[in-house]
Amino acid sequence: AAVLLSVVAGSGAVILTRQLKGAPEVQMMTFYAAGLAVTSAPLALWGWVPVDGATLAVLASVGIVAQVAQLCFIRAHWRAEAGVLAPHGDLGVVDNALVG
């Protein structure tokens, strides 16, 4: 069920990104961040544990890198054809399998 939900959500994000081509990038990134916050907040609150300062710095760094990656994702899907980007998305499955 989690894999199916992930595929549907990821495909939906790509479709919406292509449909909203030309919208301000900040608006798109805010939309994605708000959507992730709303959908993940219940689980985050359920399992929340306090973190120390060093861990918080690492989490903030991950957040910054994720926002830069999101901007690259948006720009790529606005500029390139879906057929060009599809193999790169499929390669992500291999990357995740190797890391996992």
Residue, then its C-alpha position, 0 to 999 in steps of 0.5 A: a500500500a505504501v509503494l502504491l501511495s508513493v507512486v500515485a503521489g509522485s506521478g501526481a506531483v509530476i503531472l501538477t508540475r507540468q500543468l502549472k508551468g509558468a507559475p512562480e517557483v516560490q509558489m510551487m515550492t510553498f505548495y509542495a512544502a505545505g502539502l507535505a507538512v499537512t500529510s506528514a504532520p499527524l505521523a510526525l506528532w505521533g512519533w515525535v521525540p525531542v532532538d539535540g542541537a547537533t541533530l537539529a542542524v543536520l535536519a535543517s541542512v537536509g531541509i535546505v538540500a531538499q528545497v534546492a532539489q525541489l527547485c531543480f525538479i520543478r525547473a527540469h519538468w518545466r524545461a524537458e520532455a517527460g520522455v527525457l526525464a523518465p529514465h532519470g526517475d527510474l534510475g532513482v529506484v536503483d539508487n534507493a535499492l542500493v542505499g536501502 
